[in-house]
Amino acid sequence: MATFTMALKDVIDVTGGTTEIVNGVTKLTGGNIGIQYYPIFKEEYRDGLTGRIIDHFWNREIGMETISMFQLAMRRKMNEIMPLYNKLYNSELIAFDPLSTVNLSTINNMTSNQAVDSLSDSTNSSDNDSDSLATSYDTPQTVLSGSKDYATSAAGSESHSNVIGSGQETANTNTDSTQMSDSTTRGYQGSASQLLSAFRDTLLNIDLMVIQDLEELFMSVWDNGDSYTNNERYF
């Protein structure tokens, strides 16, 4: 029995609410404890969180003089704290490997084009002059003397040549090349046990954090069974 104000279970009953246990958690239907609507990161999570709040404070007396004041205080508090806690809930949905500290991917995609044009000219020239005289004789069998040539026959020749040449060479080279590479490095650096310890430090019981923020809405004095008033009516 409540001594100072009214237990949460009585507020639910007075406001027309009913409860049942679903999957081990209280499910509230109807009633009004100021918690029907509040920002939630995922609508499917609302019933579970509401049920855990009700279970935690089920026998606790509300910290307000009237039900309407409690409803306002609960609604106001939930609207104030849930935007931050919704971000924490969303962060808990991020899946990652606590033993992975290195995840580096390198992608190299290189394309090159090289064009080379060349032109060469060449010119060459040569002159060649030659003279020759050939003689033969039958008799006499003595050396010719005097200024006269004596021979049976004689043949002479003279030649002259002039050669001029030129040339031109053109070359064109076009080269395309493509290079692609992909490398990935994964793993962890440091001590695995220290990484696990750091991961455990990040684990949060966000539902309990919400509940702890609601403590100020309830009486912090437990009923010892003594009677403080003869008025057993609800407010």
SULZILIN-V258038 format. One record per residue. RES is the residue in one letter. SS is DSSP state (a for helix, b for strand, c for the rest). PSI is psi in whole degrees, -180 to 180 (999 if undefined). Layout:
RES_SS_PSI, RES_SS_PSI
//
This chain:
M_c_137, A_c_147, T_c_-46, F_c_-47, T_c_-107, M_c_138, A_b_152, L_a_-38, K_a_-31, D_a_-35, V_a_-43, I_a_-44, D_a_-44, V_a_-34, T_c_7, G_c_18, G_c_155, T_b_154, T_b_154, E_b_158, I_b_121, V_b_120, N_c_38, G_c_5, V_b_144, T_b_134, K_b_124, L_b_133, T_b_125, G_c_-160, G_c_176, N_c_103, I_c_16, G_c_15, I_c_13, Q_c_-38, Y_c_126, Y_c_156, P_c_134, I_c_139, F_c_-27, K_c_122, E_a_-32, E_a_-16, Y_a_-13, R_a_-50, D_a_-40, G_a_-44, L_a_-44, T_a_-42, G_a_-41, R_a_-35, I_a_-46, I_a_-45, D_a_-39, H_a_-39, F_a_15, W_c_-48, N_c_5, R_c_144, E_b_139, I_b_151, G_c_21, M_c_158, E_c_-32, T_c_162, I_a_-41, S_a_-37, M_a_-38, F_a_-42, Q_a_-44, L_a_-45, A_a_-41, M_a_-46, R_a_-45, R_a_-44, K_a_-44, M_a_-37, N_a_-26, E_a_-39, I_a_-25, M_a_-32, P_a_-41, L_a_-46, Y_a_-30, N_a_-36, K_a_-38, L_a_-42, Y_a_-45, N_a_-37, S_a_-29, E_a_-19, L_c_-11, I_c_119, A_c_133, F_c_163, D_c_114, P_c_-16, L_c_12, S_c_111, T_c_-11, V_b_123, N_b_88, L_b_124, S_b_133, T_b_124, I_b_125, N_b_121, N_b_104, M_b_130, T_b_133, S_b_151, N_b_129, Q_b_123, A_b_130, V_b_123, D_b_135, S_b_145, L_b_128, S_b_139, D_b_143, S_b_140, T_b_135, N_b_149, S_b_141, S_b_140, D_b_141, N_b_119, D_b_138, S_b_142, D_b_146, S_b_150, L_b_126, A_b_132, T_b_156, S_b_149, Y_c_153, D_c_-55, T_c_158, P_c_167, Q_c_41, T_c_163, V_c_139, L_c_145, S_c_166, G_c_-170, S_c_-2, K_c_139, D_c_136, Y_c_124, A_c_157, T_c_-41, S_b_156, A_b_147, A_b_131, G_b_152, S_b_151, E_b_134, S_b_150, H_b_131, S_b_144, N_b_116, V_b_125, I_b_127, G_b_149, S_b_153, G_b_156, Q_b_135, E_b_129, T_b_133, A_b_140, N_b_126, T_b_129, N_b_120, T_b_126, D_b_139, S_b_143, T_b_134, Q_b_126, M_b_137, S_b_149, D_b_125, S_b_144, T_b_136, T_b_122, R_b_154, G_b_-159, Y_c_155, Q_c_141, G_c_-163, S_c_131, A_a_-39, S_a_-37, Q_a_-36, L_a_-41, L_a_-40, S_a_-42, A_a_-35, F_a_-41, R_a_-33, D_a_-20, T_c_-9, L_c_132, L_c_142, N_c_85, I_a_-35, D_a_-44, L_a_-33, M_a_-41, V_a_-46, I_a_-41, Q_a_-33, D_a_-20, L_c_-4, E_a_-35, E_a_-13, L_a_-2, F_b_157, M_c_141, S_c_8, V_c_127, W_c_145, D_c_132, N_c_6, G_c_-10, D_c_150, S_c_125, Y_c_-14, T_c_153, N_c_-5, N_c_108, E_c_7, R_c_156, Y_c_162, F_c_999
//
